[in-house]
Amino acid sequence: MREIVSVALGDRPAELAVCNVSLFDPFTGEWIATSFAVHRGIVAGLGEYEASHTIDLHGARVVPGLIDSHVHIESSLLCPQEFGRLVLPHGTTTVVADPHEIANVAGTAGLDWMLAQRRQTPLDIFYMAPSCVPATPLDLGGAVLTADDLARYVGTDGILGLAEMMNVPGVLSGDPGITKKLSLFSLIDGHAPLLSGKELNAYICAGIQSDHECTVAEEACEKLRKGMYLMVREGSTEKNIETLASVVDWRSAPRCSLATDDRHLDILAESGHIDDCIRKAVSAGIDLESALRMATLSAADRFALSDRGAVAPGRIADFCVLAPGDSFLVERTFKRGVEISALPYCPPEPITVPVACAPLKQPDLRIDGSGAARVIGLVEGQIITAALEIDVDGARIPDFERDILKCVVCDRYRASGSGVALVHGFGLQKGAIAQSISHDAHNIVCVGTSDTDIIAAVSSVAGCGGGIAAVCGEQSVLLPLNCGGLMSSEPCEEVTRRFSEMKKFASDFGGIDDPLMYLSFLALTVIPHLRVTERGLFDVSLFQDVPLFLS
Amino acid sequence: MREIVSVALGDRPAELAVCNVSLFDPFTGEWIATSFAVHRGIVAGLGEYEASHTIDLHGARVVPGLIDSHVHIESSLLCPQEFGRLVLPHGTTTVVADPHEIANVAGTAGLDWMLAQRRQTPLDIFYMAPSCVPATPLDLGGAVLTADDLARYVGTDGILGLAEMMNVPGVLSGDPGITKKLSLFSLIDGHAPLLSGKELNAYICAGIQSDHECTVAEEACEKLRKGMYLMVREGSTEKNIETLASVVDWRSAPRCSLATDDRHLDILAESGHIDDCIRKAVSAGIDLESALRMATLSAADRFALSDRGAVAPGRIADFCVLAPGDSFLVERTFKRGVEISALPYCPPEPITVPVACAPLKQPDLRIDGSGAARVIGLVEGQIITAALEIDVDGARIPDFERDILKCVVCDRYRASGSGVALVHGFGLQKGAIAQSISHDAHNIVCVGTSDTDIIAAVSSVAGCGGGIAAVCGEQSVLLPLNCGGLMSSEPCEEVTRRFSEMKKFASDFGGIDDPLMYLSFLALTVIPHLRVTERGLFDVSLFQDVPLFLS
């Protein structure tokens, strides 16, 4: 402490002086014409300072480092350090992540790996301990995290609290395991889409403090008024900024932050991260200063990170220099006072999770019988599915005319076998796509136009320890995700390139945009109505397995 | 937790339903037409609820319980529980207090007594551990609190952090004792009047987070911009709301709170407490909602008191019902869901600090010599004094014509004797007043027009274990302050009555308004220029004792 105080006093030179900036001050919402000094990664003071190194920014706008208040790093397909390498140039200097996906695959070993990985990037990654692994007893993946498992992480460096509590019924009914988990942590994030009225009151009384699932302005208003922190989300598919913009002003901005939740690497690379959210917020009518408040101090405050969120004395020197002009474009990012430019790729140690998948064979995919059948119906732009009833002949699938394809889920943890179902809506004209990203259990899920391609695609994914495969006859593209079948340890540029190649190849199969996204939710047994699991067809409303044919 | 969740769900009746209110919501700044339920002192939920007891408020305005973010309870002359009895009806439900005065008198025994006292009132009293006891090595009172002494209080229930760090030079020079004190606590309040620029940067880098000493708008702006929490103070004598009002808007309100610092019991009784500050804030041009934000959620947030600051699910049910009309008048106060009305007086156990005062005798007051003398000059409305030089004849004091009186300080801790000096500005025409409230050492200080009255007044104060005495010949009024000579354990109504009687009696002596206030700062060796101590005259600029006569 002594050293920074001496530097602040001007008694000894700072390491860095940043001069002539227009600095965004989130405490007052103003842009201040000033300079500032940085020493050992900390802001020593605002004003003119002598320094070993001086950068004159000639009046450029400088904003505090941006914060993502809720993100699943796994959704980027990148391991944490490559995620850092991708988002740092976009101005993100801190993220609060929920390692829920890898926890479903690898349990505490997954959490420990994520904790080790956070030390391999200049990006500050904090974690919330996953609260709901598995999501339901029926959505069992590679691990169960009990309250006792989570208790190990209380006070662990890098763990801030309990991640999104999705088990609303468990909270409201006082489930002992949930209650114990809630009692372990003081910071608790929520996940309560459309919860309102008395149930919302009860959910908050149970200790849950935030929500990132608001999709309606009235919902967001109610949650704010009842004291929840509102994380306004803009992910790859879940885009809420435009709808919620009317809720944010300077009165509510201290209680709001920005979050991406799930954002694929290609979107991160092309559109950006929290910088993109800020641009979208401004387009949606939120004033820039309120958006910046959300992305900096408000997010820091929500997580009691009093060492950041502003360029101010004693705080970590995380800041971004904006490009000239009115638009919000991050030109340079400084993390702890050091400019992030062309971070080198350092191969991470992947976390290997053995894939124990019974080899898929033609008979596993056979559908015996014909008549009225239950068919999973995709719903455009949604992760819910429709429960369709269509007359089919099991021997005549694929039915291209009526867009009915086979989908299959293979247990990748216990080799217990596979389940097959029918799906309408993918519109594939050829080939098959398979992946080990399949919320929340992350078994291998596949949709395809021929048994051969399905078997080949599943086999490719299983064979490389998890990943994404698109197969069409002799041709195939494989993106191995060598970290638990969810993330790649390859360089972000390489993964982005291969992921784009994969998408391009699969787009030749015809059908809907972004089939991978729909595929990743096909086995999620908590969202209505019909799903497919390793046991076969599952009716979410009945919450039980159901036969494919109605009679 | 289970019970409040059930009540929130509506599965079992609440203890109390408060219906038809216009509720101030500090999260959004809105007034919401709603009802709410309270159970076991906690807000179960907003909305309509069944309850054992229902109060229909017919649309009345309800605001969260008010919070004083920095107060010295001792300045009220009341012990904590009587302070609570006085301020609760004004809507105050939480105070963050610095027991600095009693600590100067009684050290850790004083802190322990204050901690015990907080359990005797429904008012939530939190303490910050006094950082500067004594204020300087030369202002030695009854105790020294070292970092080791304070370490005992880390984690103690009711202790939130370190109180106002007044020793700015000690902070900036890295004094080891100060540095150790700063390292003990994570919440640290500041006290840095007019500190700015690099020195302010350094003070903040040392870990100090707030300030309540701003007297100029520019000063407040700079402190806010640099990340300090701004406590806008309105005490008995230090009144800053009007000057600082321009700094507060909805952008800065989350970083600002209201504080009274030092407020006498008569002002509390007549004008009010934080309710009075809110009225003054509105008069000064701050919008009511920003003022309310400051007095509720912002203050709670500054001290990480996430269980209060709003009437919202899961939070403590502290709230006030306002009188009809536009003005801000608290009509009813509810603490933890229970209406505070006519709290009974329960005699507190006083803290007795023996007064070890050498009996004051006529020779002690003799001033031998004549010629040019150093005379303490009062400055109207200020606690600084002027260093006057006046030709005097020691045998001819009092000099009513030129308003020169004797003042004396008697060591009340070690019976080391007394010091006498001359003072200009009190204007007393007769009598003497003495008190054991004398910042920060709290020896007995007296000013008077005759040696006989001075001796009688000091003797009265010493004889009753500390207090305030006004003596004029045969007539006298004594207000014993049986708790360390600073506070009374009598009922607040009785103390108010006797204090007013005392002031009225002393006002007959002629002279300035509020002589007690000026008297209480006459021995404060940290404020320029001339002071009187138990050793005699003290020159603050030279920081040493000086003789009364110049030659």
HADDOCK unambig.tbl for C-alpha pairs under 7 A between the chains (distance, minus, plus):
assign (segid A and resid 1 and name CA) (segid B and resid 206 and name CA) 6.41 0.50 0.50
assign (segid A and resid 2 and name CA) (segid B and resid 174 and name CA) 6.24 0.50 0.50
assign (segid A and resid 4 and name CA) (segid B and resid 205 and name CA) 6.73 0.50 0.50
assign (segid A and resid 5 and name CA) (segid B and resid 172 and name CA) 6.84 0.50 0.50
assign (segid A and resid 5 and name CA) (segid B and resid 202 and name CA) 4.71 0.50 0.50
assign (segid A and resid 5 and name CA) (segid B and resid 205 and name CA) 5.88 0.50 0.50
assign (segid A and resid 5 and name CA) (segid B and resid 206 and name CA) 6.25 0.50 0.50
assign (segid A and resid 8 and name CA) (segid B and resid 198 and name CA) 5.81 0.50 0.50
assign (segid A and resid 8 and name CA) (segid B and resid 201 and name CA) 5.67 0.50 0.50
assign (segid A and resid 8 and name CA) (segid B and resid 202 and name CA) 4.69 0.50 0.50
assign (segid A and resid 9 and name CA) (segid B and resid 198 and name CA) 4.97 0.50 0.50
assign (segid A and resid 9 and name CA) (segid B and resid 199 and name CA) 5.52 0.50 0.50
assign (segid A and resid 9 and name CA) (segid B and resid 202 and name CA) 5.52 0.50 0.50
assign (segid A and resid 10 and name CA) (segid B and resid 198 and name CA) 6.84 0.50 0.50
assign (segid A and resid 25 and name CA) (segid B and resid 225 and name CA) 6.35 0.50 0.50
assign (segid A and resid 27 and name CA) (segid B and resid 224 and name CA) 6.47 0.50 0.50
assign (segid A and resid 27 and name CA) (segid B and resid 225 and name CA) 5.98 0.50 0.50
assign (segid A and resid 27 and name CA) (segid B and resid 227 and name CA) 6.61 0.50 0.50
assign (segid A and resid 27 and name CA) (segid B and resid 252 and name CA) 5.96 0.50 0.50
assign (segid A and resid 27 and name CA) (segid B and resid 255 and name CA) 6.86 0.50 0.50
assign (segid A and resid 28 and name CA) (segid B and resid 225 and name CA) 6.49 0.50 0.50
assign (segid A and resid 28 and name CA) (segid B and resid 251 and name CA) 5.32 0.50 0.50
assign (segid A and resid 28 and name CA) (segid B and resid 252 and name CA) 4.91 0.50 0.50
assign (segid A and resid 29 and name CA) (segid B and resid 251 and name CA) 6.03 0.50 0.50
assign (segid A and resid 44 and name CA) (segid B and resid 201 and name CA) 6.70 0.50 0.50
assign (segid A and resid 44 and name CA) (segid B and resid 205 and name CA) 6.72 0.50 0.50
assign (segid A and resid 45 and name CA) (segid B and resid 198 and name CA) 6.76 0.50 0.50
assign (segid A and resid 45 and name CA) (segid B and resid 201 and name CA) 4.93 0.50 0.50
assign (segid A and resid 172 and name CA) (segid B and resid 5 and name CA) 6.80 0.50 0.50
assign (segid A and resid 174 and name CA) (segid B and resid 2 and name CA) 6.20 0.50 0.50
assign (segid A and resid 198 and name CA) (segid B and resid 8 and name CA) 5.84 0.50 0.50
assign (segid A and resid 198 and name CA) (segid B and resid 9 and name CA) 4.99 0.50 0.50
assign (segid A and resid 198 and name CA) (segid B and resid 10 and name CA) 6.87 0.50 0.50
assign (segid A and resid 198 and name CA) (segid B and resid 45 and name CA) 6.74 0.50 0.50
assign (segid A and resid 199 and name CA) (segid B and resid 9 and name CA) 5.53 0.50 0.50
assign (segid A and resid 201 and name CA) (segid B and resid 8 and name CA) 5.68 0.50 0.50
assign (segid A and resid 201 and name CA) (segid B and resid 44 and name CA) 6.70 0.50 0.50
assign (segid A and resid 201 and name CA) (segid B and resid 45 and name CA) 4.91 0.50 0.50
assign (segid A and resid 201 and name CA) (segid B and resid 313 and name CA) 5.55 0.50 0.50
assign (segid A and resid 202 and name CA) (segid B and resid 5 and name CA) 4.72 0.50 0.50
assign (segid A and resid 202 and name CA) (segid B and resid 8 and name CA) 4.68 0.50 0.50
assign (segid A and resid 202 and name CA) (segid B and resid 9 and name CA) 5.53 0.50 0.50
assign (segid A and resid 204 and name CA) (segid B and resid 313 and name CA) 6.05 0.50 0.50
assign (segid A and resid 204 and name CA) (segid B and resid 314 and name CA) 6.36 0.50 0.50
assign (segid A and resid 205 and name CA) (segid B and resid 4 and name CA) 6.71 0.50 0.50
assign (segid A and resid 205 and name CA) (segid B and resid 5 and name CA) 5.89 0.50 0.50
assign (segid A and resid 205 and name CA) (segid B and resid 44 and name CA) 6.69 0.50 0.50
assign (segid A and resid 205 and name CA) (segid B and resid 313 and name CA) 5.52 0.50 0.50
assign (segid A and resid 205 and name CA) (segid B and resid 314 and name CA) 4.20 0.50 0.50
assign (segid A and resid 206 and name CA) (segid B and resid 1 and name CA) 6.38 0.50 0.50
assign (segid A and resid 206 and name CA) (segid B and resid 5 and name CA) 6.25 0.50 0.50
assign (segid A and resid 224 and name CA) (segid B and resid 27 and name CA) 6.44 0.50 0.50
assign (segid A and resid 225 and name CA) (segid B and resid 25 and name CA) 6.34 0.50 0.50
assign (segid A and resid 225 and name CA) (segid B and resid 27 and name CA) 5.95 0.50 0.50
assign (segid A and resid 225 and name CA) (segid B and resid 28 and name CA) 6.50 0.50 0.50
assign (segid A and resid 226 and name CA) (segid B and resid 312 and name CA) 5.08 0.50 0.50
assign (segid A and resid 226 and name CA) (segid B and resid 313 and name CA) 6.23 0.50 0.50
assign (segid A and resid 227 and name CA) (segid B and resid 27 and name CA) 6.57 0.50 0.50
assign (segid A and resid 227 and name CA) (segid B and resid 312 and name CA) 6.07 0.50 0.50
assign (segid A and resid 250 and name CA) (segid B and resid 250 and name CA) 6.22 0.50 0.50
assign (segid A and resid 250 and name CA) (segid B and resid 251 and name CA) 5.85 0.50 0.50
assign (segid A and resid 251 and name CA) (segid B and resid 28 and name CA) 5.33 0.50 0.50
assign (segid A and resid 251 and name CA) (segid B and resid 29 and name CA) 6.04 0.50 0.50
assign (segid A and resid 251 and name CA) (segid B and resid 250 and name CA) 5.82 0.50 0.50
assign (segid A and resid 252 and name CA) (segid B and resid 27 and name CA) 5.98 0.50 0.50
assign (segid A and resid 252 and name CA) (segid B and resid 28 and name CA) 4.92 0.50 0.50
assign (segid A and resid 255 and name CA) (segid B and resid 27 and name CA) 6.84 0.50 0.50
assign (segid A and resid 312 and name CA) (segid B and resid 226 and name CA) 5.07 0.50 0.50
assign (segid A and resid 312 and name CA) (segid B and resid 227 and name CA) 6.07 0.50 0.50
assign (segid A and resid 313 and name CA) (segid B and resid 201 and name CA) 5.56 0.50 0.50
assign (segid A and resid 313 and name CA) (segid B and resid 204 and name CA) 6.08 0.50 0.50
assign (segid A and resid 313 and name CA) (segid B and resid 205 and name CA) 5.55 0.50 0.50
assign (segid A and resid 313 and name CA) (segid B and resid 226 and name CA) 6.20 0.50 0.50
assign (segid A and resid 314 and name CA) (segid B and resid 204 and name CA) 6.36 0.50 0.50
assign (segid A and resid 314 and name CA) (segid B and resid 205 and name CA) 4.21 0.50 0.50
